[in-house]
């Protein structure tokens, strides 16, 4: 790594890049760009213009197809990759936290810091959380820094809280280069302001080179240089003031994010193994186990969201039940099922670790955790290997002995048989326990009638566009989850057309609602397939219908520009698309249902201002004659709402239209001022 860092600029020299999956599409083309050492450079532009691709090349997740990425006078490809990444920290727009405690997650950022004592490492983690505005919320948790993350039964953090832990992990190593790819997209304006101030202070003290990718222009106005990218080319660069005076592409982006009202013009605010038994013990056994697994899985999928948060109902435990317990039932036909049980379950922990690492490979690489993950995987594999080896050696010894003593073979068979019957009985109880489990929110049953309750404190009229705003953790997304009946209220009631939603069959209630969440989930398959899923099961969807909703979301032209058009594969969870493109596909899928109620939980958090404007127009058009409820941090996206509810600590403390709330000069007005671009 060239030293000292403050004298080495990062340069993109005539860089062109295309992803292997779309070799004919140039994401960036002949880009020449300089990131000055020790300064803050911001990259802005529409979704899919190549911003995150530049960050990926700076991390050397990919190398350019042509041209060079240099630091100082040296090509990145000439540097030792592990040594280079020791000096770089990445905060991605989709934060990845690993299984373990909050403290363990933050300490992953210290893997390259050798010679630290335990107390020094802990103090660095504490300071990093203070810099990332995460210390207060972590210490307020029941287990503090020892709070477990990942998997069912662990604490569920909000999007903003996960992002702040991710930022703390990036800052704890005091990196020379800090890459921020939409780092505050899930933060409210207050948290965002504190985090940005902390990042500015750290940069000025350490001479750190900071590269920030953002759609929310309020986060980059203080950058030393702002670069505007469109269609893979640099179209403008300069400071916030000089670009405004130029009245070009950046000026248009600022205008599209301007808030109305006296003191508030703003940028956006965030945003089983299905094992087929092939034994020779008969087709009857095969069909029996398949039937049991089918019933078990169907019953599992009926359970409500709260049921899956119990430690005994984690994905690993449920998959293990589907595999192992049903296998034990079939083991009545097999004398040697003990070894089969060991074989099926021995490497579950290792497989889970490998799955987590592969899913978050970019984060693993950015943190330099390859050796750490390899070590943990080796430990997870070695233990069952040693136990299995002992079992195999002992088994072979007794087999040889049994071949010599016929009667001992009979005794051994009776012994194993009795063990197998006991195991099958236990497995049957486990399977029937799943079959008998009744969800509190059942999608298949007819609910009992309920009497009307008193008027609710929050009322949304038919056809209204209503917005929920507030700081992270205030309860906005929880309100949306209650509307969808992912959970039931502890007290009180939620009425739709004066009918308690608990008195309506869950399937019927959800059929009239579409939800677009802040973390869009796409399934493996084509764009056409993903959008058509919104119509519901068993409904035929024409290509014309698909194109209609995609045009509403400003997605049609982008799709038609792809080599395979609507048949383009989205990849695992939309990995082949940018964040903004995934969000628009998710919105198109929601509009495909033509819902009576449209729920938008930070639906524009990953969009640039141009795409956000298209989505706002689509939502405005789609919300006619239907009720629309939007959760938002980006006040520019909801300022035209019929009513805005301000949440704080699970309560509604302000409500009214945008201008009314500005005039009150309360929390909403303060949030609006924090987003000001002027």
Beta strands, then each sheet from edge to edge (+ up, - down):
strand 1: 10-17
strand 2: 28-35
strand 3: 40-44
strand 4: 66-71
strand 5: 74-75
strand 6: 88-91
strand 7: 100-101
strand 8: 148-149
strand 9: 177-181
strand 10: 209-213
strand 11: 225-230
strand 12: 233-238
strand 13: 465-470
strand 14: 495-496
strand 15: 499-500
strand 16: 513-516
strand 17: 597-601
strand 18: 627-631
strand 19: 643-648
strand 20: 651-656
sheet 1: 2+ 1- 4+ 5-
sheet 2: 6+ 9+ 10+ 3+ 11+ 12-
sheet 3: 7+ 8-
sheet 4: 16+ 17+ 18+ 13+ 19+ 20-
sheet 5: 14+ 15-
end
